[in-house]
Amino acid sequence: MKTQTYFRYIFSFVLVLLFAGKSLAQTADTTVSITVQGLCVMCKDRIEKAAKGKGVSFAEWSAETKLLKLTFNPKSTTLDKIENRIVAVGHDIGEKKANNAVYEDLPACCHYRDGSGEALMNGSSNGPLIQGVVLEENDKGAFKPLQGASVQWLGTTQGTVTNEQGVFSLHQHSGADQIVISYTGFKSDTIAINPQEAVMVVMAKNGTLQEVKVTARQRSLYISTTNAFRTQVMTEKELYKAACCNLSESFETNPSVDVSFTDAVTGSKQIQLLGLSGNYTQLTVENLPGPRGLATPMGLNYIPGTWVESIQLTKGAGSVANGFESIAGRINVEMKKPETAEKLYANVYVNSMGKTDINLNLAQKVGKQWSTELLLHDAFLYNNMDFNKDMYRDLPTGNLFTALNRWKYEGTNGWMTQFGAKVLTDRKVGGDMNFKANPHRGSTHMYGLGFNTDRYEGFAKIGYVFPEKKYQSIGLQLSGFDHKQDSYFGTTTYNAKQQNFYANLIYQSIINNTNHKFRTGLSYVHDKYHETLNAQHFQRTEAVPGAFFEYTYEYLTKFSVVAGIRADHNSLFGWFATPRVHLRYQPFSNTTVRLSVGRGQRTANIIAENTAVLVSARQFEILGTQNGKAYGLNPEVAWNKGISIDQKFKLFSRDASLGIDFFRNDFTQQVVVDMEDPRKTSFYNLDGKSYSNSFQTELNFSPLYKFDVRLAYRLFDVKSTYDGKLLEKPLLSRHRAFANLAYEKNGWKFDFTINYNSSKRIPSTASNPSALVQPTQSPDYVLMNAQISKTLSGKKPLEIYLGGENLGNYFQQNAIVDPMNPFGSYFDASLIWGPITGRMIYAGFRFKIK
């Protein structure tokens, strides 16, 4: 009996297990993630609602990753059925494509296929980048990020959504200065935005928006984590950290770029990137050719700082769409736009040397679709300064005036046009403190130099976005200039003229979807040069037609590749190809790794790019052997390779970043500028090795609120073959350490920058008389700059500033070799390794009417 009872119990228990197992099998859920195409918060709601049908217990879609996380019961439904429901409402999943009619009925910001929705979400790349965070307050008064909140410019369809950290970023829409923040279950609110500051918005417990608190600020200098090109953006806020009278002074707070005088008399400045002179850095203005060719030595002075909205700095090879000349990198200057600039912006700057800059910007909207802008700049110095008491003016005196007028038309039918014209005149005289152009010019009674430059520029951009296929667009860029320069250096005369025309036709579209994009086009560059150096005449015409193709692939936010190639035909040098590849990989959300490799080619303008050697008794020797080429020399060709790692993290409970990059340039062809013989400067084709290695690490953090610290260290290893000997590049610091401190408090801004520069190799002067022999190495030195500014609040803000450069009053003694005999055999003002002016104090104000 007991045995039967036991069997009965066992049998019952087995039945229970069987039924329970069957029940468990029926209710066991499966969790998967699938990629669903979409863009905005409306896409998120639509996708999740379509997914949440029978058998689905959880569905969450991310606009940032495009991933939909699903939990469903496979006995109640199938993944195929869920996908079909999502596709039916207009969202593609892999090979499953939504019906075209359904897709077209989606709101404009949801159009993920053609790129138009993405354009609305991201806005114009020309507008300032606005950043902020949206948080939710819980019952305990703590804050947590709110993912998926909608952020949209008021009165437009342009917007974005917050990511998993509650963070959003979008470019400012033309004419808009307010954003609308909304989230399901909370009351929407409209907020005024300052492009220079990011906002923190707290969603309150009762479903309303609390008062907006400005607790985070847009960094004045940042690197995009989503761009395959490692582009460092310097905003207007960064430029305000220094006086920034012109482009040459815009990099004082940037550790990547060196700015130094080329000689002790002309006042010319040059930039250096990756250890190479500015000749190897492509300078563009809104993606059009900037000062180049004859304008190279003075070109940085030709772009006033008050005209600049932002600067984009890219190390290494750039995009093939922008040409073939980028070797060390590319600097693109974005000017202030007529549709977003202040109605009036006035700036006056005066320094202790007597140099004065007066700037006036005027902008006006003309109707609904037109806007115009007039930019005026006048810089003058009439005070003779001689810091080192060598009886030579440290800077030439005279006046530089430039004006720019531009117009922009934004149509409603896909057309956009902008055009403008610029005029510049530069009149300078330098040299001996008592020199006057009349009667001393051309005589050996007194040494002097002078520049008379006239430059006229014009540009136009015409763009069209196809209304039915907004992922397709076509644009035409046109520009041209006429540059004439008459100059003299003692008894040496250099007169030159350059006429340039540039055209670039760009067509861009997608391949199947926005993960595969391309742009292709045709370009044409035409330069006509006529130079006279004393009795020598150099004339050439370079016509370079070309074509390019660039493909971009993006996989979610983790990986992207940009591969481009262009083919060009130079009328002097024949056909050549320019391949370039850029890779970006994010193994983790806060880690970005980039690799790049590319070829660059340029024609050296050996006289204009080396006018510093004209301020000396050196003979100008050109060892070119091939007729029909520029000066008989080959073009310069180099391969650039680079790797960088950018890491974001928290330090002192605030955002911080660490960047490390290494770039190497290898020249296969180069025009060597050989100054190793103090009696001459020789120019000849490279015969041997020439390379540059550049390593840099940069740390940005904020130990206190509104207190930003930037620390950097850079190492250069740059060598070239001079007359069969591999030597270190002269007048270049191997080591540089940098620190910038910036603090804001109640409208006050304090900025301090310190630079350490290690010793530099000085070209040999051993064959000079013993009294005129220079050391072979310069000393190390430190430079310090500081500025204090105060913004007076109001509808018409006024900012006043006071600053100083070279506060330690360090300058190069004996900057000129044999200054008492300027017409002798040993006179040389080109061996400059440090500052030529001492401490300088400046003051000014900025006044704006928006």
URRAZI-V704649 format. One record per helix or strand. SS is the DSSP state (alpha for helix, beta for strand). FROM is the first residue (numbers start at 1). LEN is the number of residues. If there is no record, write none. Layout:
ss=<SS & SS>
from=<FROM & FROM>
len=<LEN & LEN>
This chain:
ss=<alpha & beta & alpha & beta & beta & alpha & beta & beta & alpha & alpha & alpha & beta & beta & beta & beta & beta & beta & beta & beta & beta & beta & beta & beta & alpha & beta & alpha & beta & beta & beta & alpha & beta & beta & alpha & alpha & beta & alpha & beta & alpha & beta & beta & beta & beta & beta & beta & beta & alpha & beta & beta & beta & beta & beta & beta & beta & beta & alpha & beta & beta & alpha & beta & beta & beta & beta & beta & beta & beta & beta & beta & beta & alpha & beta & beta & beta & beta & beta & beta>
from=<2 & 29 & 41 & 56 & 67 & 79 & 93 & 96 & 100 & 108 & 116 & 129 & 143 & 150 & 159 & 167 & 178 & 186 & 198 & 209 & 213 & 221 & 231 & 236 & 246 & 247 & 257 & 269 & 276 & 278 & 281 & 288 & 293 & 299 & 304 & 305 & 308 & 320 & 329 & 344 & 356 & 370 & 392 & 397 & 415 & 437 & 448 & 473 & 492 & 516 & 536 & 559 & 574 & 591 & 608 & 616 & 619 & 630 & 636 & 654 & 671 & 680 & 690 & 707 & 725 & 735 & 748 & 761 & 770 & 777 & 781 & 798 & 817 & 828 & 840>
len=<26 & 7 & 11 & 6 & 7 & 10 & 1 & 1 & 5 & 3 & 7 & 9 & 3 & 4 & 3 & 5 & 6 & 7 & 6 & 1 & 4 & 3 & 5 & 4 & 1 & 3 & 5 & 5 & 2 & 3 & 5 & 2 & 3 & 4 & 1 & 3 & 8 & 3 & 7 & 8 & 11 & 12 & 1 & 14 & 18 & 4 & 18 & 17 & 19 & 18 & 20 & 12 & 15 & 12 & 7 & 1 & 4 & 3 & 16 & 16 & 4 & 6 & 15 & 16 & 4 & 11 & 10 & 1 & 3 & 1 & 12 & 8 & 1 & 1 & 10>
